[in-house]
Amino acid sequence: MLRSTRRTFVHGSMATAGALWLPKRLRAQGSGGTLRAVMHGDIGSFDPIWTTANMTAYHGAMIYDTLFALDENMTPQPQMVNRWEVSDDRLTYTFELRDGLGFSDGSPVTSRDVVASIKRWAARDGAGQHMMQRVKEIRAGDEKTFVIELAEPYGLVIDIMAKTSTPLLYIMREAEAETDPMEQVTEYIGSGPFVFNRDETRQGVQYVYDRNPDYVPRDEPASGMAGGKIVHLDRVIYENIGDSQTAMAALQAGEIDFMETPPLDLIEVLEMDENITVEVLSQTGNVGWLRMNFLHPPFDNVKARQAMLHLLDQEEFMQATFGNPNYYRECASNFACGTPMENDANTEWFERAPDPERAKELFAEAGYDGRPITILHATNIDFMNNSAQIIAQRLREIGINAELATSDWGGVVTRRAVMDAPEDGGWNLFITWAGGASVGNPIALAGHAANGRDGWFGWPSDERHEELRNEWATADGTEAQLEVARQIQENAWNFVPHVWLGQWVAPVAYRDNLQGVLKIPEIVPFWNIERV
């Protein structure tokens, strides 16, 4: 049993503050019919720990639950956890699971499931790896309690477990969580608000999620990823429509209910449609991301990576896909614009870019020998499709032998994990994006790590960068963190772990007979939504 300390009481009261808000009769969910949604891409993997692909994270949010979650104010709140306490020396965290947690196969969620899930997630996630460097032991107590014992104080434990950047800490059954982290799980049984309907799912065509009739939501109102995940719908189907204009026409015709990424150049058409609601769910938006492979030439040489900073023009990438400047901005900060860590350290190069002649000089200094540069090219997502073609063209214009390896996004997700040389199935460059809120956090975003082959795709390595990330994690207060963030950025734009391609907010569009769409960075939820 946990001691009823004041600290425990405070944490527990956060979990129960809204208990009177939700009448018992409303906890019987469903009867809202089927919602059809077109999301930004296909689901190439169903294992949300094995990959950082956003579509797989959406899938994970439907069928799994998390120990903690960020509310609409980006404050961590307990989700599967009922209450917890921290020892006076800040080295031991003891957690108690809330009542009513069960997997969709009928088995209860136990502390053994949690411990195995944390360990598997931490082996893949950059923030989890950072935390585990300070963890002495994670162990199960009784069926409902577990303990994280630290070797040194680390104030980010709860923040990291609550983060929405991929991969999220989804809790799986012990059987799946014991799968080698480098291999994908093959059973998808969670304790979340929906159940994955494998029988009616047809990969590449549609993905079907049915209301979990046994899910017990929290009592407080939904807020961000936190609070009561009340499911009013009977079923959600992700329809895979690759052409955005076709999907937009289906939305206007009422054939689908929700579209995650309507084309911005046609957004005014949707805004004038009285049956459509257009809304921005994440105010920090997304940041376009060019990842370079540190393991193979030419980007194993810092000069070639610096060349990419000078070669590319963020405005060109934003215009090509989004068009409307009301929805995008250029941003030189390594930590996104509009976040607490935004700063202007070491950004003089940004004022001069694009400078193709300087880029050409830097490639020469890198010893570029004319070998092909392989760019992974996803054709079914507009931003990635357009960006890959722009990058290839700009490289060719300065004499670089750029070639596109064309596939859908699922193919990119699979190939980017290959560490072999490009000619043996690997790659040199690929394009993706990340949520601005996560880009603003040096620990939460896996791609901010520079720990080589243990890190995220591209595998950058820089000892000073890792030292500074450790300093940021222990800095006391926002001002101290910002000072370290400036040092991180000064160093980062010298060794160049990546290139940002611009920042944008992406409105969603949905039929106006839906209400309760939650605003969550990086996740699109379908609980709390109901028809009116």
ABEGO torsion letter per residue (X at the ends): XBBBBAAAAAAAAAAAAAAAABBAAAABBEGAEBBBBBBABBBABABAAABABAAAAAAAAAABBBABBBBAAGBBBBAABABBBBBAAGABBBBBBBBGBBBAAGBBBBAAAAAAAAAAAAAABAAAAAAAAABABBBBBBAABBBBBBABBBAAAAAAAABABOBBBBBBBAAAAABBAABBBABBBBABABBBBAAABBBGABBBBBBBAABBBBABBBBEABEBBBBABABBBBBBBABAAAAAAAAAAGABABBABBBAAAAAAAAABAABBBBBABAAEBBBBBBBBAABOAAABAAAAAAAAAABBAAAAAAAAAGBAAABBBBABAAEBGBAABBABGAAAAAAOBBAAAAAAAAAAAGBAGBBBBBBBBAABAAAAAAAAAAAAAAAAAGBBBBBBBBBAAAAAAAAABABBAAAGBBABBBBBBBAAAAABAAABAAABBAEAABBBGGBBBAAAAAAAAAAAABBEAAAAAAAAAAAAAAAAAAGABBBAEBBBBBBBBBAABBGBBBBBGBBBABGBBBX
